[in-house]
Amino acid sequence: MTNRSSGFSLIELLVVVAILGILTSVGIVAYNGYTEGARKNSTESVMQQIALAQTEEYSLTGAYYTSDSGSDCTPSNATSEAIGSDLFAQADYIDFDELRFNICIFGSGATYTIKAENEQTGCILQLARNRSIDDSQC
């Protein structure tokens, strides 16, 4: 009579581990895409909040707030914190580190554009006064 082991062979265990590894990698990729999409949506919401704050700024001072006058700006930590402190009266009102987007506002006169940029992904969002968000560069 022969003794048969009721356990798994080494090959069977390796196959199960390989399948679990593949499923895990697929899950991680999907999760990373989900979190980046959530950050983009959160940034769009913040841009809408800034647009509302711009309306209040205009009603109080007769001018829109800009980080840089002209036809463009470069979003940075400094411009993001300035927006928080100047438009919302506290620099840490919005957690830009969590968003991973930096924001600046440029324009002159009766117009402005809010620009958000993610340095890691290169995604650029723009919101012009009274328009929808342009996310064609994401």
C-alpha positions in Angstrom: 0.0 0.0 0.0 1.1 3.5 -0.7 0.6 6.5 1.5 -1.0 9.5 -0.2 -0.6 12.9 1.3 -3.8 14.9 1.5 -1.9 18.3 1.2 -1.1 20.4 -1.8 1.9 20.0 -4.0 4.5 22.8 -4.4 3.4 23.5 -8.0 -0.2 23.9 -6.9 0.8 26.4 -4.2 2.9 28.4 -6.7 0.0 28.6 -9.1 -2.3 29.9 -6.4 0.3 32.5 -5.3 0.8 33.6 -8.9 -2.9 34.0 -9.5 -3.2 36.0 -6.3 -0.3 38.2 -7.4 -2.0 39.0 -10.7 -5.3 39.8 -9.1 -3.6 42.1 -6.6 -1.7 44.0 -9.3 -4.9 44.5 -11.3 -6.6 45.8 -8.1 -3.8 48.2 -7.3 -3.9 49.7 -10.8 -7.7 50.2 -10.6 -7.4 51.7 -7.1 -4.7 54.2 -8.3 -6.9 55.3 -11.2 -9.8 55.7 -8.8 -7.8 57.9 -6.4 -6.4 60.1 -9.2 -10.0 60.6 -10.5 -11.2 61.5 -7.1 -8.4 64.1 -6.7 -9.3 65.6 -10.0 -13.0 65.8 -9.0 -12.1 67.3 -5.7 -9.9 69.9 -7.4 -12.8 70.8 -9.8 -15.0 71.3 -6.7 -12.3 73.6 -5.1 -12.1 75.6 -8.4 -15.9 76.1 -8.2 -15.5 77.3 -4.6 -12.8 79.7 -5.7 -15.1 81.0 -8.5 -17.8 81.7 -5.8 -15.2 83.5 -3.7 -14.3 85.5 -6.7 -17.9 86.7 -7.0 -17.8 87.8 -3.4 -14.4 89.5 -3.9 -15.7 91.4 -6.9 -18.8 92.6 -5.0 -16.6 93.8 -2.1 -13.8 95.4 -4.0 -15.0 95.9 -7.6 -12.1 93.7 -8.9 -11.3 90.0 -9.2 -8.4 88.5 -7.2 -5.5 87.4 -9.4 -2.3 85.6 -8.5 -0.7 87.1 -11.5 -2.0 89.6 -14.0 -1.4 88.8 -17.6 -2.3 86.0 -20.0 -1.0 83.0 -17.9 0.4 81.9 -14.6 2.4 79.1 -13.1 0.6 77.3 -10.2 2.8 76.7 -7.2 2.5 76.1 -3.5 2.9 79.8 -2.9 0.1 80.8 -5.2 -2.2 78.1 -3.8 -1.6 79.3 -0.2 -2.1 82.9 -1.2 -5.5 82.1 -2.7 -6.4 80.3 0.6 -5.4 83.3 2.8 -6.6 86.1 0.5 -9.9 84.7 -0.7 -10.8 82.4 2.3 -9.1 84.3 5.1 -7.0 81.3 6.1 -4.1 79.7 4.3 -5.0 76.1 5.3 -8.7 76.4 4.3 -8.0 74.0 1.4 -5.5 71.2 1.8 -3.6 71.5 -1.5 -1.1 68.8 -0.4 -3.9 66.3 -0.3 -5.3 67.4 -3.6 -1.8 67.2 -5.3 -2.9 70.1 -7.5 -1.5 73.7 -7.3 -3.8 76.5 -8.3 -3.2 80.1 -9.5 -5.6 82.8 -10.9 -4.7 85.1 -13.8 -6.5 87.8 -15.7 -7.3 91.4 -15.6 -10.2 93.8 -15.5 -13.6 92.0 -15.5 -12.2 88.5 -16.3 -10.1 85.8 -14.7 -9.1 82.2 -15.2 -8.4 79.7 -12.5 -5.7 77.2 -13.4 -4.9 74.0 -11.5 -1.9 71.8 -12.3 -0.8 68.4 -11.0 3.0 68.2 -11.3 3.1 64.4 -11.0 0.6 63.6 -13.8 0.8 66.8 -15.9 -2.9 67.3 -15.7 -4.0 70.9 -16.2 -7.5 72.1 -15.4 -8.8 75.6 -16.3 -11.9 77.4 -15.3 -12.7 80.7 -17.1 -15.2 83.1 -15.5 -18.8 81.8 -16.1 -17.7 78.7 -18.0 -17.3 75.0 -17.4 -14.0 73.4 -16.4 -11.7 72.6 -19.3 -10.0 69.3 -18.6 -8.8 68.5 -22.1 -5.1 68.5 -20.9 -5.7 65.5 -18.5 
